[in-house]
Amino acid sequence: MSASKAIEDYLKCIYKLEDPTQTDKGVHTSAIAARLNVAQASVSNMIKKLSDQGFVSYEPYYGVALTESGRQVALQMIRRHRVIEQYLVERLNYAWDEVDEEAEVLEHAVSDKLVDSMWEALGRPTHDPHGSPIPDQDGVMSEQAVKALIDVAEGEQVKLARIKNRSPEELRYLTSIGLAMGETLLVKSKAPFKGPIMLQIGDQLHALDYRIAQALMVELNYDGS
């Protein structure tokens, strides 16, 4: 069964909101409404439609959960989005802060055959420009052993592996201070009460806002080699 753009967006949203560690809880409709910036009533109507088509299950007080068919569509859209982003950066020289909006449009228009060809042309990349894993052709998505920068101890050296926040403004700011995927970071100090984190990037020191640091995922046990 083919899915409309709205259905694809909802399924992708639900997938990203699911918490694999909380198997006894689904995704609340209020969280979906907030993520998609739509009214609660619109979410309720769409969830009923998704349930009728077999993409989700819904129980009051439990929430929404993807069925296997819903999960397949969500992963298909995530694969399209991330391959497109990587292609735009590698082949069309887009900056990493420019690709998310373009990919949001293109992911609904391209075929899986085209996406597979783009993926092959890029050398079968495993991650997008922001470090997020790209599902393979079977919908399998490998995860790295990473943790949030805010959880790194003072004096520890790590490598930037993933950026969870796709805000163009914040990505441009990170570029301006020399922060890129794979960059070596040294945590010099951490202010208390969710204060800024002082980072050494190359030979420069930068104070990074706690909120931004929450979205930076780093590779563990990085020795700088």
C-alpha positions as CSV (number, residue, x, y, z in Angstrom):
1,M,0.0,0.0,0.0
2,S,1.4,3.4,-1.0
3,A,1.5,6.1,1.6
4,S,0.7,9.8,1.2
5,K,3.2,12.5,2.2
6,A,1.2,13.2,5.4
7,I,1.2,9.5,6.4
8,E,4.9,9.2,5.6
9,D,5.7,12.3,7.8
10,Y,3.6,11.0,10.7
11,L,5.2,7.5,10.6
12,K,8.7,9.0,10.5
13,C,7.8,11.3,13.4
14,I,6.5,8.4,15.5
15,Y,9.6,6.3,14.8
16,K,11.8,9.1,16.0
17,L,9.7,9.7,19.1
18,E,9.7,6.0,20.1
19,D,11.9,5.1,23.0
20,P,13.2,1.5,22.6
21,T,14.0,1.3,26.3
22,Q,10.4,1.9,27.2
23,T,8.6,-1.1,25.7
24,D,5.6,-0.7,28.0
25,K,4.9,2.9,26.7
26,G,3.8,4.2,23.3
27,V,4.2,7.7,21.9
28,H,1.7,10.2,23.2
29,T,-0.3,12.1,20.7
30,S,0.7,15.4,22.4
31,A,4.3,14.7,21.6
32,I,3.4,14.1,18.0
33,A,1.4,17.3,17.8
34,A,4.3,19.2,19.3
35,R,6.9,17.7,17.0
36,L,4.8,18.3,13.8
37,N,3.4,21.6,15.0
38,V,-0.2,20.6,14.4
39,A,-3.4,20.6,16.5
40,Q,-4.1,17.7,18.8
41,A,-7.4,17.1,16.9
42,S,-5.5,16.7,13.7
43,V,-3.2,14.1,15.3
44,S,-6.2,12.1,16.6
45,N,-7.8,12.0,13.2
46,M,-4.6,10.9,11.5
47,I,-3.9,8.2,14.2
48,K,-7.3,6.7,13.5
49,K,-6.5,6.7,9.8
50,L,-3.1,5.1,10.3
51,S,-4.6,2.5,12.6
52,D,-7.3,1.7,10.0
53,Q,-4.6,1.2,7.4
54,G,-2.5,-1.0,9.7
55,F,0.4,1.3,10.2
56,V,0.0,1.9,13.9
57,S,-1.7,0.5,17.0
58,Y,-3.3,2.8,19.5
59,E,-4.5,2.3,23.1
60,P,-5.7,5.0,25.4
61,Y,-3.2,5.8,28.3
62,Y,-0.6,3.7,26.4
63,G,-0.1,5.7,23.3
64,V,0.8,5.0,19.7
65,A,3.1,2.3,18.5
66,L,4.2,1.5,14.9
67,T,3.3,-1.9,13.4
68,E,5.9,-3.7,11.4
69,S,4.4,-2.2,8.1
70,G,4.5,1.3,9.7
71,R,8.1,0.8,10.8
72,Q,9.1,-0.2,7.3
73,V,7.6,2.9,5.8
74,A,9.3,5.1,8.5
75,L,12.7,3.5,7.9
76,Q,12.2,3.9,4.1
77,M,11.6,7.6,4.6
78,I,14.6,8.0,6.9
79,R,16.8,6.2,4.4
80,R,15.7,8.5,1.6
81,H,16.1,11.6,3.7
82,R,19.6,10.8,4.9
83,V,20.9,9.5,1.5
84,I,19.6,12.7,-0.2
85,E,21.3,14.8,2.5
86,Q,24.6,13.0,2.0
87,Y,24.3,13.3,-1.8
88,L,23.6,17.1,-1.6
89,V,26.7,17.6,0.5
90,E,29.1,15.3,-1.3
91,R,28.1,15.8,-4.9
92,L,26.3,19.2,-5.0
93,N,28.5,21.0,-2.4
94,Y,25.6,22.0,-0.1
95,A,26.5,23.0,3.4
96,W,25.3,20.7,6.2
97,D,22.9,23.4,7.4
98,E,21.2,23.6,4.0
99,V,20.2,20.0,3.4
100,D,17.5,19.1,5.9
101,E,14.8,21.3,4.3
102,E,15.7,20.2,0.8
103,A,15.6,16.5,1.8
104,E,12.2,17.0,3.5
105,V,10.8,17.9,0.1
106,L,12.7,15.5,-2.1
107,E,12.2,12.4,0.1
108,H,8.5,12.2,-1.0
109,A,9.3,12.7,-4.7
110,V,12.1,10.2,-5.4
111,S,11.8,6.5,-6.0
112,D,13.7,3.9,-3.9
113,K,15.5,2.9,-7.1
114,L,16.9,6.5,-7.5
115,V,17.9,6.6,-3.8
116,D,19.6,3.2,-4.1
117,S,21.6,4.6,-7.2
118,M,22.6,7.7,-5.2
119,W,23.7,5.5,-2.3
120,E,25.8,3.3,-4.6
121,A,27.3,6.4,-6.3
122,L,28.4,7.7,-2.9
123,G,30.1,4.4,-2.0
124,R,27.3,3.1,0.2
125,P,27.7,5.6,3.1
126,T,26.6,4.5,6.5
127,H,25.9,8.0,8.0
128,D,24.5,11.3,6.8
129,P,26.3,14.7,7.1
130,H,25.1,15.1,10.7
131,G,26.4,11.6,11.7
132,S,23.0,9.9,11.8
133,P,23.0,6.3,10.6
134,I,21.5,5.5,7.2
135,P,19.3,2.4,7.2
136,D,20.5,-0.1,4.6
137,Q,18.3,-1.5,1.8
138,D,16.7,-4.0,4.2
139,G,15.8,-1.3,6.7
140,V,18.6,-2.3,9.2
141,M,20.1,0.7,10.9
142,S,23.3,0.3,13.0
143,E,23.9,2.5,16.0
144,Q,27.2,3.8,17.3
145,A,28.4,3.7,20.8
146,V,28.0,7.4,21.6
147,K,27.0,9.6,24.5
148,A,26.0,13.2,24.9
149,L,28.8,15.8,25.2
150,I,27.2,17.0,28.5
151,D,28.0,13.6,30.0
152,V,31.7,13.7,29.2
153,A,34.0,14.3,32.1
154,E,36.4,17.3,32.3
155,G,39.7,16.5,30.7
156,E,38.3,13.8,28.4
157,Q,39.1,13.9,24.7
158,V,36.4,12.7,22.3
159,K,35.3,12.9,18.7
160,L,32.1,14.4,17.4
161,A,30.0,11.6,16.0
162,R,26.5,12.9,15.6
163,I,24.4,16.1,15.9
164,K,20.8,15.5,16.9
165,N,19.6,19.1,16.4
166,R,19.2,20.1,12.7
167,S,18.6,23.8,13.3
168,P,20.4,25.7,10.5
169,E,21.3,28.5,12.8
170,E,23.0,26.2,15.3
171,L,24.7,24.3,12.6
172,R,26.1,27.5,11.1
173,Y,27.3,28.5,14.6
174,L,29.1,25.2,15.0
175,T,30.7,25.7,11.6
176,S,31.9,29.2,12.7
177,I,33.8,27.8,15.7
178,G,35.4,25.0,13.6
179,L,33.2,22.1,14.8
180,A,32.6,19.5,12.1
181,M,31.9,15.7,12.1
182,G,34.9,13.7,13.2
183,E,36.5,16.8,14.9
184,T,38.5,16.1,18.1
185,L,37.2,17.9,21.2
186,L,38.7,18.3,24.6
187,V,36.4,19.1,27.5
188,K,38.3,21.7,29.5
189,S,35.7,22.6,32.1
190,K,31.9,22.3,32.8
191,A,30.1,25.0,34.6
192,P,27.5,23.9,37.2
193,F,23.7,24.3,37.0
194,K,23.6,23.7,33.3
195,G,26.1,26.3,32.6
196,P,28.4,26.5,29.5
197,I,30.9,23.8,28.6
198,M,34.4,25.0,27.7
199,L,35.8,23.1,24.7
200,Q,39.2,23.1,23.1
201,I,38.9,22.7,19.3
202,G,42.3,22.6,17.7
203,D,44.2,25.4,19.5
204,Q,41.0,27.5,20.2
205,L,38.8,27.6,23.3
206,H,35.1,28.0,23.0
207,A,32.3,28.2,25.5
208,L,29.4,26.0,24.3
209,D,25.8,26.6,25.5
210,Y,24.5,23.6,27.6
211,R,21.4,23.3,25.3
212,I,23.6,22.9,22.2
213,A,25.9,20.5,24.0
214,Q,23.0,18.2,24.7
215,A,22.5,17.6,21.0
216,L,26.1,16.8,20.4
217,M,26.9,13.0,20.5
218,V,30.5,12.0,20.8
219,E,32.4,8.8,20.2
220,L,33.6,7.1,23.4
221,N,37.2,6.2,24.3
222,Y,38.7,8.3,21.6
223,D,42.4,8.5,21.9
224,G,43.0,11.2,19.2
225,S,44.8,8.8,16.8
